């Protein structure tokens, strides 16, 4: 079945960087649109980043544009999110997704705090 396993989160100081990874299985990775979402305490889950199936087009939430970068490895079936210049408001649980599959992983916690 479709599975997403996120990793790479942690505690980082403002201005720091983290690289999130997502291991996927159960679907045709090469043809999938890939996405990252996040959910902060008390908030709805929100869109963060998207990459199309070719890897040529990416879209980002305005709040992370210029700081975050989504990438993919079609051989390893992995999704990545490079996060730079982190801010306290980036604190959230981060989730990866592919296509329109309803499955969610357990997420990985990112905490930005001095």
Sine and cosine of phi, psi and omega as CSV:
sin_phi,cos_phi,sin_psi,cos_psi,sin_omega,cos_omega
0.00,0.00,0.22,-0.98,-0.02,-1.00
-0.93,0.37,0.76,-0.65,0.01,-1.00
-0.65,-0.76,0.58,-0.81,0.10,-1.00
-0.76,-0.65,0.77,-0.64,0.03,-1.00
-0.79,-0.61,0.94,-0.33,-0.03,-1.00
-1.00,-0.01,0.52,-0.85,0.04,-1.00
-0.43,-0.91,0.18,-0.98,0.08,-1.00
0.97,-0.23,-0.08,1.00,0.02,-1.00
-0.95,0.31,0.07,-1.00,0.02,-1.00
0.26,-0.97,-0.19,-0.98,0.03,-1.00
-0.99,-0.13,0.78,-0.63,-0.02,-1.00
-0.63,-0.78,0.51,-0.86,0.02,-1.00
-0.98,0.22,0.44,-0.90,0.09,-1.00
-0.80,0.60,0.68,-0.73,-0.06,-1.00
1.00,-0.01,-0.16,0.99,-0.02,-1.00
-0.99,0.14,-0.06,-1.00,-0.06,-1.00
-0.74,-0.67,0.46,-0.89,0.13,-0.99
-0.58,-0.82,0.46,-0.89,0.11,-0.99
-0.85,-0.53,0.90,-0.43,0.04,-1.00
-1.00,0.00,0.56,-0.83,0.05,-1.00
-0.82,-0.57,0.47,-0.88,0.03,-1.00
-0.68,-0.74,0.89,-0.46,0.08,-1.00
-1.00,0.00,0.75,-0.66,-0.06,-1.00
-0.83,-0.55,0.36,-0.93,0.08,-1.00
-0.31,-0.95,0.32,-0.95,0.14,-0.99
1.00,-0.05,0.11,0.99,0.03,-1.00
-0.46,-0.89,0.17,-0.98,0.00,-1.00
-0.98,0.18,0.98,-0.20,-0.14,-0.99
-0.91,0.41,-0.67,0.74,-0.14,-0.99
-0.87,0.49,-0.45,0.89,-0.05,-1.00
-0.98,-0.18,0.20,0.98,-0.15,-0.99
-0.98,-0.19,0.59,-0.81,0.21,-0.98
-0.98,0.19,0.74,-0.67,-0.07,-1.00
-0.93,-0.37,0.57,-0.82,-0.10,-0.99
-0.60,-0.80,0.39,-0.92,0.21,-0.98
-0.83,-0.55,0.63,-0.78,0.10,-1.00
-0.79,-0.61,0.21,-0.98,0.11,-0.99
-0.54,-0.84,0.40,-0.92,0.03,-1.00
-0.66,-0.75,0.89,-0.45,0.06,-1.00
-1.00,0.00,0.40,-0.91,0.00,-1.00
-0.82,0.58,0.78,-0.63,0.03,-1.00
0.99,0.17,-0.01,1.00,-0.04,-1.00
-0.92,-0.39,0.30,-0.95,0.13,-0.99
-0.96,0.29,0.40,-0.92,0.10,-0.99
-0.92,0.39,0.68,-0.73,-0.07,-1.00
-0.77,-0.63,0.46,-0.89,0.04,-1.00
-0.94,0.34,0.64,-0.77,0.05,-1.00
-0.89,-0.45,-0.79,0.61,-0.11,-0.99
-0.41,-0.91,0.42,-0.91,0.00,-1.00
-0.60,-0.80,0.61,-0.79,0.13,-0.99
-0.76,-0.65,0.72,-0.70,-0.03,-1.00
-0.97,0.25,0.05,-1.00,-0.12,-0.99
-0.93,0.38,-0.40,0.92,0.00,-1.00
-1.00,0.10,-0.31,0.95,-0.08,-1.00
0.99,0.12,0.02,1.00,-0.08,-1.00
-1.00,-0.01,-0.41,0.91,-0.05,-1.00
-0.89,-0.46,0.74,-0.67,0.05,-1.00
-0.78,-0.63,0.47,-0.88,0.07,-1.00
-0.70,-0.71,0.55,-0.83,-0.04,-1.00
-0.70,-0.72,0.49,-0.87,0.19,-0.98
-0.89,0.45,0.56,-0.83,-0.02,-1.00
-0.83,0.55,-0.55,0.84,-0.08,-1.00
-0.93,0.36,-0.32,0.95,-0.03,-1.00
-0.88,-0.47,-0.08,1.00,-0.06,-1.00
-0.84,0.54,0.73,-0.68,0.00,-1.00
1.00,0.05,-0.19,0.98,-0.01,-1.00
-0.90,-0.43,-0.54,0.84,-0.03,-1.00
-0.95,-0.30,0.48,-0.88,0.06,-1.00
-0.62,-0.79,0.82,-0.57,0.05,-1.00
-1.00,-0.04,0.60,-0.80,0.06,-1.00
-0.54,-0.84,0.18,-0.98,-0.05,-1.00
-0.62,-0.78,0.47,-0.88,0.13,-0.99
-0.82,-0.58,0.97,-0.24,-0.08,-1.00
-0.94,0.34,-0.37,0.93,0.02,-1.00
-0.97,0.25,-0.74,0.68,-0.03,-1.00
-1.00,0.09,-0.16,0.99,-0.05,-1.00
0.86,0.52,0.73,0.68,-0.05,-1.00
-0.88,-0.47,0.52,-0.86,0.12,-0.99
-0.88,-0.48,0.65,-0.76,-0.02,-1.00
-0.81,-0.59,0.44,-0.90,0.14,-0.99
-0.69,-0.73,0.95,-0.31,0.09,-1.00
-1.00,0.07,0.84,-0.55,-0.06,-1.00
-0.87,-0.49,0.89,-0.46,0.00,-1.00
-0.89,-0.46,0.28,-0.96,0.03,-1.00
0.76,0.65,0.75,0.66,-0.09,-1.00
-0.91,0.42,0.57,-0.82,-0.01,-1.00
-0.86,-0.51,0.39,-0.92,0.04,-1.00
-0.82,0.58,-0.54,0.84,-0.01,-1.00
-0.95,0.30,-0.09,1.00,0.12,-0.99
-0.99,0.12,-0.10,0.99,0.02,-1.00
-0.87,0.48,0.84,-0.54,-0.06,-1.00
-0.04,-1.00,0.15,-0.99,0.23,-0.97
-1.00,-0.04,0.78,-0.62,-0.07,-1.00
-0.97,-0.24,0.69,-0.73,-0.04,-1.00
-0.79,-0.61,0.58,-0.82,0.12,-0.99
-0.97,-0.26,0.40,-0.92,-0.01,-1.00
-0.53,-0.85,0.31,-0.95,0.09,-1.00
-0.62,-0.78,0.66,-0.75,0.03,-1.00
0.80,0.60,-0.66,-0.75,-0.01,-1.00
-0.94,-0.35,0.34,0.94,0.00,-1.00
-0.90,0.43,0.67,-0.75,-0.07,-1.00
-0.98,0.19,-0.26,0.97,-0.07,-1.00
-0.91,0.42,0.65,-0.76,0.16,-0.99
-0.87,-0.49,0.57,-0.82,0.13,-0.99
-0.99,0.13,-0.15,-0.99,-0.01,-1.00
-0.99,0.12,-0.24,0.97,0.00,-1.00
0.99,0.17,0.20,-0.98,0.07,-1.00
-0.73,-0.68,0.74,-0.68,-0.10,-1.00
-0.99,0.15,0.78,-0.62,0.12,-0.99
-0.90,-0.44,0.83,-0.56,0.03,-1.00
-0.83,-0.56,0.84,-0.55,0.01,-1.00
-0.93,-0.37,0.93,-0.36,-0.12,-0.99
-0.36,-0.93,0.61,-0.79,0.05,-1.00
-1.00,0.01,0.00,0.00,0.00,0.00
